[in-house]
Amino acid sequence: MAYKNIYEVLAIVKNAKRSYRDQATEIILGNPLLFPDLVEKTFDVDDPLHIKAAWVLELVCIQDCSLLNDYILEFIQGMPTLTHESALRPVSKICSLWSAYYFLKKTELPELKAAETDCIIACNFDWLIEEHKVACQVFAMDTLKLWAKEQTWIQEELRLVLQKNADSGTKGYRAHARKLLKNL
């Protein structure tokens, strides 16, 4: 079946079951012209489908993070608009994945403007400081650690936040915070 639009693809994702998400991911990877619509739908917070779009976008980016390169500005600009935890977790993971990819391939990619890097950093600090699920916070920690290579002030701020919250966080938060603190 040829899928004409993102709604047809997201209709496959009946719930969070991995098989549904995998099927939609394969369709997007096989039809890259649908990728910009997937990015756009991920940040269309007025449409409940944005959560399913975020789930699929995560799996697409795990397989081929470079697809996001041409749409990274839209992705970055959309990050602050998300509030639903089910969309935040995959987007925070994508941000972490793409940041690692960015620092690996930096010489081959266009340089981000200060406003764009500031948005990435601000969103990740927000996700880390505010009440969010531990997975979102762990991905935020990893992302900020990467950006600390380029902006040294992040390292001290990240250290302060982790030290302050390490005792009150979940076991997963505390374990990841301790691991990062050893490497900061």
N, C-alpha and C positions, 0 to 999 in steps of 0.2 A: 504494500500500500504506500502510495506517495503522500506524504504529509505536507499540506499546503500552508499551515500556519501553526503558531506556537500553542494555540488552544487545543488543537487536535493532539499534539504531542503530550501536553500536560494532562489531557483527559485520560491518558493511559495510567497516570500515577493516581491510583484510587486511594492509596494511603501511603504511609512511610515504608512499606515493605520494600526491601532491597530489590527484589526482582522487578517491581514496577519502575523503580528509579533507574535501574540498569537498562531496562528496555528503552526508556525515554532518552537516556544518555547515548545509547547506540544510534538512535535516530538522529540526534543532534550531530553527533560525530560524522554520520553518513550524509548529513545535509547541512553543511556549515553555513549556508545562507540563513538558516534559522537561528544561528547563534546570537546575532545582535538583538533579535526579538526576545530571546531568553534572558539576556542581560537586562533589557528594558523591563521585562515583566517582573524580574526579581525585585526591582525597586518601585514597582507600581503598588504601593502599600494600600491603596484603596481597593485593590482586587485581592480576594483571599487566595487566588492562584499564585501570588508572589511567593508564598512559602514553598509550594511545590517547585516553582521555578528555581528558587535558591537551592533546594535539594539536588535538582538535576544539574544546575550550574556547578555545584561543588564536585560532582562526579565527573563532569566533562573536564573541569580544570585539573582534577587529579590525573586524568589521562593525558591531557595536552594543555598545560598552563599557557603556552604561547598563544592560544586562541584569544586570550584576554588582552593581548598587547594592543590591538587596534581599538579596544573599547575600555581601556583602563581609566580614562578620564571619566566616562559615564559611571564606571564601577566606583571610583573614588568619590565622586559627587553624590552617588546614591547611598553610600555607607551610613552617613549620619541620619538618613530618613527612616531607617529600620528601627522598630521597637519590639516586634514579636520575636520571642526567644527561638522559635523554630526556624526563623529566617536568619537571625543573628549568628547562631552557631555555624551554619555552613559558610556564611559570608566572612566571619572571622577566620575560619580555616582557609578560605580562598585567599584572603588578604595575607595570611601567613605564608601560604604556598607561593603566591605571586611575589611577595617580598623576597623570599629565598631565591626564587628564579631571577628576580631583578638584580640582586647582588651577584649572582653567578654569571649573568649575561650582560651586565651593566654596559660594557663597552659596545655592545651590539644594539642596545635599545636607546631610544631618545631619552634625554634627561628629563626628569620630572621637574616642574616648576616648584618654587618654594611653597606656594599655596596648596599644591597637591600633596607634597610630603607632609606639610603641616596638618592637613586633613587626615591623612593616614595615622599620623602620630596621635592627634587629638582623639580620634575615634577609638583607637586602641587603649589609650589611657582611660577614656570614659568607660569602655567595656570592662577594664580591669578594676576601676574604682567603684563603679556603680554595682547595684545588686543584679548580677547575671549568673547564669549557670556556669559551673566550673569549666566546662569545655571551652566556652567563649573566652573566659578569662585566661585559660592556659594558652590558647592561640594568640591572645593579645600579648601575653608575656613574651612569647616566641617572636612575634612581629617586632615588638619594641626592642628586644635584644638585638635583632638584625639592624634596625635603624640606628641603634646606638653606635654602630660602627661609623656612621656618617655624621651623626650629630651627637657629640660626646656628652652634652648635658643630659641626655635621656638616661644614660647609665646611672647617674646619681639619683635622679627622680624615680627611676624604676626600683632602685635599691631601697629607697625610702618607703615607697608604697608596699613593696614586698615585705619589708621588715615590719611595717605597721600592721599589715593584714595577715601575716603568716600564722599567727596564733589563733586568729578567729575564723580562718577559712576552713573549708572541708579538708578531708584527708588528701584528696587529689590536689587541691590548691596548695596545701602546705608542702607536699612532696615536690611538686614542680617548682614552687618558690624557693625551697632549700637548694634544689639542683641549680637553679639559675643564679642564686646568690653566691654559690661557690665559684661560678664562672664569670661573675661581674667584677 
